[in-house]
Amino acid sequence: MYSKVCVLLLVIVLSQAKPQGNLPDNRLVTFMLQTTGLSHSNPQRSLSCFDYYLPLLKELADQFKVDYNNCLESAKLARQNVDGSTENNRTQLNDAAMEACAVLSTCSQKSDSIEFFQCYTDAGSDGSKSLYAISANATELLDQVHEKYRIIDISEKSCTSKTERAHTEKTADTYEEFNKCLAGVSPVPVPIPTTTPESTGSAPEDL
């Protein structure tokens, strides 16, 4: 009888690892050790409790993964949107840089020494102004992107924190009911059909 419980235990423990690759949640193992006496006092009832609550805990773990990954993917998409919004700015900066370089390249074609040096003198002065403008514009745009990324990071952290908190609270409530079932304080719930997890967590808004 307990071989079935062990198999289900292994499934739950492995399934409760966070999406970031953290170590599996050990609460189920601890719970099993703490309730060993209750399990042996009424094996048939204990098995019925496990049959109901282990799949429920796995469902909660699966839902957590869906919601947590949704936070990460939404933040990733928001950053991609920010990058896409700078495409025109990057093209303009590249064009300005190419133009400055093109002016300098024409000087090497001058055969007359006076024209040669005069070309570099003029081009160097104009190029300095162009490069300064390019640098100033790039700095301003960089600050804007950093700020947008910062807001996305905050939203992502808020999303993952809310998801973790909701998962922790729901799991704690489930363990409490699980313990009551094993102790005979509450009746064994009737199993419900499993459903495919759908994201319920908040996701960062695209900027």
C-alpha positions in Angstrom: 0.0 0.0 0.0 2.7 2.4 0.9 4.5 1.8 -2.4 1.8 3.8 -4.1 2.3 6.6 -1.7 6.1 6.6 -2.2 5.6 6.9 -6.0 3.2 9.8 -5.6 5.6 11.4 -3.1 8.4 11.3 -5.6 6.3 12.9 -8.3 5.2 15.8 -6.0 8.7 16.5 -4.7 10.2 16.6 -8.2 7.4 18.7 -9.5 7.7 21.5 -6.9 11.0 22.8 -8.1 10.8 26.5 -9.0 11.2 27.4 -12.6 14.5 29.1 -11.9 16.1 25.7 -11.0 16.0 26.1 -7.3 16.0 23.0 -5.1 12.7 21.1 -4.7 10.3 22.1 -1.9 11.0 19.8 1.1 7.8 20.6 2.9 6.1 17.4 1.7 9.0 15.2 2.9 8.9 17.0 6.3 5.1 16.6 6.4 5.4 12.9 5.7 7.8 12.4 8.6 5.7 14.4 11.0 2.5 12.5 10.2 4.0 9.0 10.1 2.1 8.1 13.3 -1.2 9.3 11.9 -0.6 7.3 8.7 0.0 4.1 10.6 -3.0 4.5 12.9 -5.5 4.2 10.1 -3.7 3.1 6.9 -6.9 2.9 4.7 -8.0 6.4 5.6 -4.5 7.7 5.2 -4.3 6.2 1.7 -7.6 7.9 0.8 -6.2 11.2 2.1 -3.1 10.8 0.1 -5.1 9.9 -3.0 -6.9 13.2 -2.8 -4.2 15.7 -1.5 -1.1 14.5 -3.4 -2.6 15.3 -6.8 -4.0 18.6 -5.4 -0.5 19.6 -4.2 0.9 18.7 -7.6 -1.7 20.8 -9.3 -0.8 23.7 -7.1 2.9 23.2 -8.0 2.1 23.1 -11.7 0.0 26.2 -11.4 2.8 28.0 -9.6 5.2 27.1 -12.5 2.8 28.5 -15.1 2.2 31.7 -13.2 5.9 32.2 -12.3 7.0 31.6 -15.9 4.3 34.0 -17.1 5.9 36.7 -15.0 9.3 36.0 -16.6 8.0 35.8 -20.1 6.0 39.0 -19.8 9.0 40.9 -18.6 11.1 39.5 -21.4 8.5 40.6 -24.0 8.4 44.1 -22.4 12.2 44.4 -22.7 12.0 43.3 -26.3 9.4 46.0 -27.0 11.7 48.6 -25.5 14.5 47.4 -27.7 12.2 47.5 -30.7 11.1 51.1 -29.9 14.7 52.3 -30.2 15.2 50.9 -33.7 14.8 54.3 -35.4 17.1 56.0 -32.9 19.8 53.5 -33.5 19.5 53.8 -37.3 19.9 57.6 -37.0 22.9 57.3 -34.8 24.5 54.8 -37.2 23.8 57.1 -40.2 25.3 60.1 -38.4 28.5 58.1 -37.5 28.8 56.8 -41.1 28.4 60.3 -42.5 31.1 61.7 -40.2 33.5 58.9 -41.3 32.7 59.4 -44.9 33.7 63.1 -44.7 37.1 62.0 -43.3 37.6 59.4 -46.0 37.4 61.9 -48.8 40.4 63.8 -47.4 42.8 60.9 -48.3 42.0 61.4 -52.0 43.3 64.9 -52.1 46.6 65.1 -54.0 47.4 68.7 -53.2 49.1 69.0 -49.8 47.3 72.2 -48.9 43.9 70.8 -49.8 44.8 67.5 -48.1 45.6 69.2 -44.7 42.9 71.7 -45.0 40.4 68.9 -45.6 41.4 67.1 -42.4 41.4 70.4 -40.5 37.9 71.2 -41.5 36.6 67.6 -41.3 38.2 67.1 -37.9 36.5 70.1 -36.5 33.1 69.2 -38.1 33.6 65.6 -37.1 34.2 66.5 -33.5 30.9 68.4 -33.4 29.1 65.4 -35.0 30.7 62.9 -32.7 29.8 65.0 -29.7 26.2 65.2 -30.8 26.2 61.4 -31.4 27.6 60.8 -27.9 25.1 63.2 -26.3 22.1 61.6 -28.0 23.3 58.1 -27.2 23.7 59.0 -23.6 20.2 60.5 -23.4 18.7 57.4 -25.1 20.7 55.1 -22.8 19.3 56.7 -19.7 15.7 56.4 -21.1 16.2 52.7 -21.8 17.8 52.1 -18.4 14.7 53.7 -16.8 12.3 51.6 -18.8 14.2 48.5 -17.9 14.2 49.5 -14.2 10.4 49.8 -14.3 10.1 46.4 -16.0 12.4 44.8 -13.3 10.3 46.2 -10.5 7.1 45.0 -12.2 8.7 41.5 -12.7 9.8 41.3 -9.1 6.3 42.3 -7.9 4.7 39.7 -10.1 7.0 36.8 -9.0 6.7 37.8 -5.3 2.9 37.8 -5.5 3.0 34.5 -7.3 5.3 33.0 -4.7 3.2 34.4 -1.8 -0.1 33.0 -3.3 1.5 29.6 -3.8 2.9 29.5 -0.3 -0.5 30.5 1.3 -2.5 28.0 -0.8 0.0 25.2 -0.2 0.0 25.9 3.6 -3.8 25.8 3.6 -3.7 22.5 1.7 -1.2 20.9 4.1 -3.4 22.0 7.0 -6.4 20.3 5.5 -4.3 17.3 4.6 -3.2 17.0 8.2 -6.9 17.2 9.4 -7.8 14.5 7.0 -5.0 12.1 8.3 -6.0 12.9 11.9 -9.7 12.1 11.2 -10.7 15.7 12.2 -12.3 16.3 8.8 -13.7 13.8 6.3 -11.8 12.6 3.3 -12.8 14.9 0.4 -14.3 13.6 -2.8 -11.7 13.6 -5.6 -12.2 16.3 -8.3 -11.2 16.0 -11.9 -7.8 17.5 -12.7 -7.7 20.6 -14.9 -5.0 22.1 -17.0 -3.3 25.0 -15.2 -4.1 28.4 -16.5 -2.1 31.5 -15.6 -3.8 33.5 -12.8 -0.8 35.6 -11.7 -0.3 39.2 -12.5 2.1 40.0 -15.3 4.3 43.0 -15.9 2.7 45.5 -18.3 4.4 46.1 -21.6 6.0 49.5 -21.9 
